[in-house]
């Protein structure tokens, strides 16, 4: 059936370099962990010499210790991709059955059913708003130069939204319930947190204080906390990217502030002032927030919390984190500065599972 795809999750990509980045609402590191890992079975002798450098042996045990996080990330990503393919095929099969049921009930063809999906037209005001929100990604292009491409992109998004709404209504009408369990990974909820330890939903966020998408997610998670209260616990873990020059010291500063019980105060300041994350500025703000300046400054200058930041990054990389923000809702992976509705859908599902 031309132009009519039953899978509401299927996305399209606009072939424009300045808009392509918008398909991933997050900050990406220079390298992707695990992509080149060799998972072929190796001999089990940890003492086996696999290389000699300046006359010193490098053993398989040492190699596997260094590669363990990458191999684990590779395995997690493989398992997730496999699960996503299975879930996609399941949703496709469900949608096909729903279409068959509608055709039988209405006597209409698929083409006639497709004609009933009518996305709202894109207005000039929507184009203006999109351009204003994403001007940094336009690489100097004026609104007039890219208005046509933006309209095409928004029309595609509108078509996907209308199609999803159509199938959502069919799923509700026919009482569809997926029994396939969502993909989960084990993520330690270690770090500064908001909400009770016994909350039915735990969100573990890996974030970068200099990433604009992380700042956007922070505001969204505040709305999540306001909506769900003690039903949700939010845990913050550090994942500063090497593309952001101030992110590493900002992460260390946050943990220095945490030692004095002021993590969230400095956290909020840094996300609200991402252009003011130099060490002198952080020291000045820490003093304003009432921290012991001498203790904070010594902590930050000495790199006292750098190992804790590194531990968070290794833990994130091991579960497939390479883009910020990445967060896990009861182990279910989500990536990017997602809208509130997309996050609350997952939270509501988890709360229903908890009864």
Secondary structure by P-SEA (a helix, b strand, c coil): cccccccccbbbbccccccccccccccccccccccccccccccccccccccccccccccaaaaaaaaaaaaaaaaaaaaaaaaaaaaaaaaaaaaaaaaaaaaaaccccaaaaaaacccccccaaaaaaaaaacccccccccccccaaaaaaaaaaaaaaaaaaaaaaaaaaaaccccccccbbbbbbbcccccccccccbbbbbbcccccaaaaaaaaaaaaaaaaccccbbbbbbbbbbccccaaaaaaaaaaaaaaaccaaaaaaaaaaccccccaaaaaaaaaaaccaaaaaaaaaaaccaaaaaaaaaaaaaaaccccccbbbcccccccccccaaaaaaaaaaaaaaac
